[in-house]
Amino acid sequence: MTRVFSGIKPTGHLTLGNYLGAMRRWAEVDQHQADALFCVVDLHALTVDHDPARVRRLSRQAATLLLAAGLDPQRCTVFVQSHVDEHTRLSYLLECVATDGEMRRMIQYKEKAARERERGGSVRLSLLTYPVLMAADILAYGTDEVPVGDDQAQHVELARDLAVRFNQRYGHTFVVPRATHPKVAARVMNLQDPTSKMGKSEDSGPGIVYLLDEPDVVRKKIMRAVTDTGSDVVYDRDARPGPANLLEILAACEGRSPEELSGAYTSYGALKKDTAEAVVEVLRPVQERHRALCADPAHVDQVLRTGAERARGMARPLVDTAYRAIGLLPGV
């Protein structure tokens, strides 16, 4: 069976973009059709200045929301990255295979490092090397497919390159993974800046719909979404990104195409109203399950404990093989 791995970083509250672009597909498709692992990649949250208590809180919230979104621990493996030591064990070996030039060419490193410098802060070494840890996350499990958005495709390419290079130098050890991309709503854009991704790292903002936003808050944000000066509703992502974003969100909620929906509206007001109600209905069951899970924290703890044990059992033999292949003595 195909093995799928994907992770979500607890650097902010999860958004509608996280759900429509990834989490819903994980629950509806991937966990049923593959041997799937889904991970809260908390170590990646340490690459920039952070509040330790907030990272812990958001990590637990992310894990709870993954379950609320429909991930079934009987069908897939749900766990927290830092609970499985094999991720960091393998990361160092891959650092010994990766090059400085590869790291500095990573687009997200350039962008995040520039933002840190603009704020007058220093750039942590882990920000430079975290793509290698991401590669370790993937390769440790013999992953075949990694469902990602367009902005993460470069990281999967790095994982592929490192797997091939390691296999060539030290003998066949790793499966070479491939990226897969959802066809609809792979990138949900900011409602106030439809040329930018709806990112979760921002603490607040009228352009971001969070999974735990109250229905009235969702409606208010969507009704205030940026459109344009035109009067007709046309789907054109390049020329008219605001209306296109709303049409893509509505299409993802209703399982239809943006092109089909564009012909059904004669005003932005009607489009916004229908989009807002569709989002509220899509989020309603997730929020209800989240409340139930928060009332039973012991259950979430047990899911994460069992998931980490299962993940460790998958990763350890492969990582041990990599240690021997690269020239390290076996443990005693």
C-alpha positions in Angstrom: 0.0 0.0 0.0 1.2 3.5 -0.8 2.6 5.3 2.3 1.7 9.0 2.7 3.2 11.4 5.2 2.2 15.0 5.9 2.7 17.4 8.7 1.3 20.7 10.1 3.3 23.3 11.9 2.0 24.8 15.2 3.2 28.3 14.5 -0.4 29.8 14.6 -4.0 28.9 14.8 -5.1 26.7 12.0 -7.0 28.3 9.2 -9.6 27.6 6.6 -6.7 27.3 4.1 -5.2 24.5 6.2 -8.5 22.7 6.2 -9.6 23.1 2.6 -6.1 22.8 1.2 -5.0 19.8 3.2 -6.8 18.5 6.3 -10.1 17.6 4.6 -8.4 15.7 1.9 -6.3 13.8 4.5 -9.6 12.8 6.3 -11.7 12.1 3.2 -9.1 10.5 0.9 -5.6 9.8 2.1 -6.4 7.9 5.3 -8.7 5.6 3.4 -6.5 4.9 0.4 -3.0 4.8 1.9 -0.9 3.9 4.9 -1.0 7.4 6.1 0.9 9.3 8.8 0.0 12.8 10.0 2.2 14.7 12.3 2.3 18.0 14.3 5.8 19.1 13.4 6.5 21.0 16.5 10.3 21.1 16.1 9.8 23.3 13.1 8.1 25.9 15.3 11.5 26.5 17.1 13.3 27.9 14.1 12.2 31.5 15.0 11.7 33.4 18.2 8.8 31.8 20.0 6.9 31.5 23.3 7.4 28.0 24.7 4.0 27.9 26.3 2.3 29.0 23.1 4.1 26.3 21.1 2.8 23.7 23.5 -0.7 25.1 23.4 -0.8 25.3 19.6 0.7 21.9 19.2 -2.1 20.4 21.3 -4.7 22.4 19.5 -3.4 21.3 16.1 -3.5 17.7 17.1 -7.0 18.0 18.5 -8.1 19.8 15.3 -6.6 17.0 13.1 -8.8 14.5 15.0 -11.8 16.9 14.8 -11.3 17.2 11.0 -12.0 13.5 10.7 -8.6 11.7 11.1 -9.3 8.3 12.6 -6.5 6.8 14.7 -7.8 3.3 13.6 -7.1 4.2 10.0 -4.0 6.4 10.2 -1.2 7.4 12.5 -1.5 10.8 14.3 1.4 11.9 16.4 3.7 14.7 17.4 7.1 15.0 15.8 9.2 15.6 18.9 7.8 12.4 20.5 9.7 10.3 17.9 13.5 10.7 18.2 14.1 9.2 14.8 13.3 12.5 13.1 16.3 14.3 14.7 18.5 11.2 14.5 18.0 11.1 10.7 18.2 14.8 10.3 21.8 14.9 11.3 22.7 12.2 8.8 21.0 14.1 6.1 22.8 17.3 7.1 26.0 15.3 6.3 24.7 14.7 2.8 23.1 18.1 2.1 25.2 21.2 1.0 25.3 24.7 2.2 24.3 26.0 -1.2 21.2 23.8 -1.3 20.0 25.3 2.0 20.6 28.9 1.0 18.7 28.5 -2.2 15.5 27.5 -0.5 12.9 30.1 -1.2 11.3 30.0 2.3 14.6 30.4 4.0 15.4 33.5 1.9 12.0 35.0 2.7 11.9 34.2 6.4 15.5 35.2 6.9 14.8 38.6 5.2 11.9 39.2 7.5 13.9 38.4 10.6 16.6 40.8 9.5 14.1 43.5 8.8 12.8 43.2 12.3 16.4 43.6 13.6 16.6 40.0 14.8 19.2 37.3 14.2 18.6 34.4 11.9 18.8 31.0 13.7 20.8 28.2 12.2 17.8 26.0 12.5 16.0 28.2 10.0 18.7 27.4 7.4 18.7 23.7 8.1 15.0 23.0 8.8 14.4 21.7 5.2 16.7 18.8 6.1 14.7 18.0 9.1 11.6 18.1 6.9 13.3 15.7 4.6 14.0 13.4 7.6 10.3 13.6 8.5 9.5 12.2 5.1 12.3 9.8 4.5 12.2 8.1 7.9 9.0 6.3 7.0 9.7 5.1 3.5 7.2 7.6 2.3 5.9 7.3 -1.2 3.7 10.4 -1.5 3.7 13.8 0.3 0.5 15.9 -0.3 1.6 19.5 -0.2 0.7 23.0 -1.5 2.7 24.6 -4.2 4.8 26.6 -1.6 6.2 23.3 -0.2 7.0 21.5 -3.4 10.7 22.7 -3.2 11.1 20.9 0.1 9.9 17.6 -1.3 12.3 18.1 -4.2 15.1 18.4 -1.6 14.0 15.3 0.1 14.1 13.5 -3.2 17.6 14.8 -4.0 18.9 13.8 -0.6 17.4 10.3 -0.8 19.0 9.7 -4.2 22.3 11.1 -3.1 22.4 9.0 0.1 21.4 5.9 -1.9 24.1 6.4 -4.5 26.8 7.0 -1.9 26.0 4.5 0.8 23.7 1.9 -0.8 19.9 1.8 -1.4 18.3 2.9 1.9 15.5 5.4 1.2 12.3 5.4 -0.9 12.4 8.5 -3.2 9.1 10.3 -2.4 7.0 12.3 -4.8 4.8 15.4 -4.1 1.1 15.3 -4.8 -1.1 18.4 -5.2 -4.8 18.8 -4.5 -6.7 20.0 -7.6 -9.1 22.4 -5.9 -8.2 25.0 -3.2 -4.6 23.9 -2.9 -4.0 27.5 -1.8 -6.6 29.6 -0.1 -5.7 33.2 -0.3 -5.9 36.0 2.3 -9.4 37.7 2.1 -7.8 41.2 2.3 -4.8 40.4 0.1 -5.8 37.8 -2.4 -2.3 37.6 -3.9 -1.0 36.2 -0.6 -1.6 32.9 1.1 -4.0 32.7 4.0 -1.1 31.9 6.5 -1.6 30.8 10.0 1.6 32.4 11.4 -0.2 35.8 11.7 -1.8 36.3 15.1 -4.9 38.0 13.8 -6.3 39.8 10.8 -9.6 40.3 8.9 -8.2 38.4 5.9 -7.8 35.1 7.8 -10.6 32.7 8.7 -9.5 30.4 11.6 -11.0 27.0 12.1 -12.3 28.0 15.5 -13.8 31.4 14.5 -17.4 31.8 15.6 -19.9 31.8 12.8 -20.6 35.5 13.0 -16.9 36.2 12.9 -16.6 34.1 9.7 -19.5 35.9 8.1 -18.0 39.3 8.9 -14.6 38.5 7.5 -16.0 37.1 4.3 -18.5 39.9 3.7 -15.5 42.3 4.0 -13.4 40.4 1.6 -11.6 42.4 -1.1 -13.0 42.0 -4.6 -12.4 44.7 -7.3 -14.1 47.5 -9.2 -15.8 45.3 -11.7 -19.5 44.5 -11.5 -19.6 41.1 -13.1 -18.5 37.9 -11.3 -15.8 36.3 -13.5 -13.3 33.6 -12.5 -9.8 34.9 -13.4 -7.1 34.2 -10.8 -4.5 36.5 -12.4 -6.6 39.5 -13.4 -9.3 39.3 -10.7 -7.7 37.5 -7.7 -10.3 38.7 -5.1 -13.4 37.2 -6.8 -11.4 34.2 -7.8 -10.5 33.5 -4.2 -14.1 33.6 -3.1 -15.2 31.4 -6.0 -12.4 28.9 -5.1 -13.4 28.8 -1.5 -17.1 28.3 -2.3 -16.2 25.7 -4.9 -14.1 23.7 -2.4 -16.9 23.9 0.2 -19.6 22.7 -2.3 -17.5 20.3 -4.4 -18.0 22.2 -7.6 -15.8 24.1 -10.0 -15.1 27.9 -9.7 -15.8 28.3 -13.4 -19.2 26.8 -13.0 -20.1 28.9 -10.0 -19.0 32.2 -11.6 -21.9 32.0 -14.0 -24.4 31.8 -11.2 -23.8 35.2 -9.7 -24.5 38.7 -10.9 -23.2 40.5 -7.8 -20.3 40.3 -5.3 -22.7 40.6 -2.4 -24.5 37.5 -3.3 -21.3 35.6 -3.8 -19.9 36.7 -0.5 -23.1 35.8 1.4 -23.2 32.3 -0.1 -19.5 31.8 0.5 -19.8 32.8 4.1 -22.7 30.4 4.8 -20.9 27.6 3.0 -17.8 28.1 5.1 -19.9 28.3 8.3 -21.5 24.9 7.5 -18.2 23.3 6.5 -16.6 24.4 9.8 -19.6 23.5 12.0 -18.9 19.8 12.4 -15.2 20.4 12.9 -15.9 22.8 15.7 -18.4 20.5 17.3 -16.0 17.6 17.4 -13.2 19.9 18.6 -15.4 20.9 21.6 -16.1 17.2 22.4 -12.4 16.3 22.2 -11.4 19.2 24.4 -13.7 17.8 27.0 -11.8 14.5 27.0 -8.1 15.4 27.0 -7.1 11.9 28.2 -8.4 10.5 24.9 -6.3 12.9 22.9 -3.2 12.0 25.0 -3.8 8.3 24.4 -4.1 8.9 20.6 -0.8 10.8 20.5 0.9 8.2 22.7 -0.3 5.3 20.5 0.5 7.2 17.4 4.1 8.0 18.5 4.7 4.3 19.4 3.4 3.2 16.0 5.5 5.9 14.2 8.6 4.9 16.1 8.1 1.3 15.2 8.0 2.2 11.5 10.9 4.7 11.5 13.5 3.1 13.8 14.5 0.1 11.6 15.0 2.3 8.6 16.9 5.0 10.5 19.1 2.2 12.1 19.8 1.0 8.6 20.8 4.5 7.5 23.2 4.7 10.5 24.9 1.5 9.6 25.0 2.4 5.9 26.8 5.8 6.5 29.5 4.1 8.6 28.4 4.3 12.3 28.8 1.4 14.7 25.6 -0.3 15.7 24.5 0.4 19.3 25.3 -2.0 22.0 
